[in-house]
Amino acid sequence: MSPQRPTDVTPIDDWSRLLDGKVAVVTGAGTGIGAAIATLFAQHGANVEIAEVDPQRAEGIRAAIETAGGSVRTHVVDVTRAVDVDRLAASVLGEHGHVDVLVNNVGDYRPLVRFGSSTPESWDAMYRINLLHVFAVTRAFLGSMTEQGRGSIVNVHSVEGLRGYPGDPVYAAMKAAVAHFTTSLAVSVGRSGVRVNGIGPDLTQSPQVDYLSGYEDHDALWEAWAPVGRLGWPEDQARVALFLASELSGYVTGHNVPVDGGTLAGGGWFFSPSAGRFVNRPTAL
Ligand SMILES: NC(=O)c1ccc[n+]([C@@H]2O[C@H](COP(=O)([O-])OP(=O)(O)OC[C@H]3O[C@@H](n4cnc5c(N)ncnc54)[C@H](O)[C@@H]3O)[C@@H](O)[C@H]2O)c1
């Protein structure tokens, strides 16, 4: 007797258009990681819906994607505001009737406040920019995904949510919460055909995290800095987002992928060019 196959593996017709005709919402896609995700999704045939607070950035990415022949609409919204999330959802669902992919990408570590000097106001600010909107935007689009019996949600958090981050434990806690929300929601909605996964970036050049300025003469440091030996780029994050958004990952849900050049895997180990080996202490002996 052949084994039962309640549902089949969705065929991939064209590997160069992995999101052909899909509706994909990307938050914070005016620049950095979000812009690279929106650009790659559009290249792969998605109808991209961008939620971006900065009008100039929104216009810039819209023009760039359209010039390259992609399908894009932009919404100048602040995803931390409930009325803006409602406006975004009404416009996207009004236009397409459904959403296939949601990337919750907005997040920020700034202003960095050391825990000893932090306040209820600074905790609330970290909550609003890193966690609150992930709940709000997800809830706004999840119903459309469960109704149609398919969808993929990708939450961009941080490697700092997956390891100890001494710089700002409050920021790290918010990112860890996004990662665990990802895992828990995935289990909750898996039977509805919706997958939920996360990405934990590190060392990725963007307007928010500038690893180039001030390090112009220190290219050799990269060998010691990240196990893969180079800086990360928004496109590195976008490729993993595409995998998680598309049917390439049709049997993957509830996972958080560090996209970090190996920093999490390396733990406290650094390659010492002078010693020619990995060391786990400040001075290679
Ligand atoms: N770059 C890295 O190395 C790195 C490391 C860890 C985590 N991350 C995370 O990756 C995500 C993207 O980071 P990035 O470096 O590309 O950031 P970025 O600041 O360079 O870009 C973020 C974009 O989001 C927009 N935005 C900010 N607040 C918004 C709001 N309330 N509503 C709508 N849009 C808003 C900004 O205008 C900007 O266009 C964030 O969640 C960040 O915490 C990045």
The ligand as a Gaussian input file, in Angstrom:
#p B3LYP/6-31G(d) Opt

LIG

0 1
 N       22.327000      45.508000       9.656000
 C       22.638000      44.594000      10.568000
 O       23.790000      44.145000      10.686000
 C       21.575000      44.068000      11.488000
 C       21.991000      43.286000      12.570000
 C       21.029000      42.759000      13.407000
 C       19.686000      43.002000      13.174000
 N       19.295000      43.771000      12.121000
 C       17.856000      43.976000      11.924000
 O       17.535000      43.909000      10.544000
 C       16.413000      44.778000      10.286000
 C       16.781000      45.749000       9.177000
 O       17.970000      46.415000       9.577000
 P       18.755000      47.450000       8.640000
 O       20.156000      47.455000       9.150000
 O       18.490000      47.207000       7.215000
 O       18.034000      48.813000       9.117000
 P       17.989000      50.289000       8.461000
 O       17.733000      51.211000       9.600000
 O       19.192000      50.519000       7.618000
 O       16.673000      50.240000       7.541000
 C       15.423000      50.161000       8.173000
 C       14.326000      50.753000       7.288000
 O       13.090000      50.721000       8.029000
 C       12.465000      52.000000       7.979000
 N       11.682000      52.185000       9.202000
 C       12.159000      52.472000      10.436000
 N       11.139000      52.573000      11.314000
 C        9.994000      52.343000      10.635000
 C        8.632000      52.342000      10.993000
 N        8.253000      52.591000      12.256000
 N        7.702000      52.047000      10.052000
 C        8.085000      51.796000       8.757000
 N        9.381000      51.822000       8.360000
 C       10.334000      52.090000       9.285000
 C       13.639000      52.974000       7.861000
 O       13.230000      54.228000       7.348000
 C       14.562000      52.210000       6.913000
 O       14.227000      52.444000       5.568000
 C       16.084000      45.453000      11.623000
 O       15.061000      44.725000      12.275000
 C       17.381000      45.324000      12.399000
 O       17.186000      45.340000      13.809000
 C       20.211000      44.323000      11.276000

